[in-house]
Amino acid sequence: MDVANLYKKRWLIVLFFKWLKQHLKIKKFRAQRRTLFAYKSVWLLSHTVLWLLSYMT
């Protein structure tokens, strides 16, 4: 990969986390209990996959 493609992919990640903060009102990805942390992790992963799939199509 060339530098331009890597930079483009980096910006997609930055924009995704900005979108998370704005629309899903997530400020921190910390949790006090393991079950809550696991729930947030699965939720974040599922939203990431859906976002990537929508971007690719």
Secondary structure by P-SEA (a helix, b strand, c coil): ccaaaaaaaaaaaaaaaaaaaccccccccccccaaaaaaaaaaaaaaaaaaaaaaac
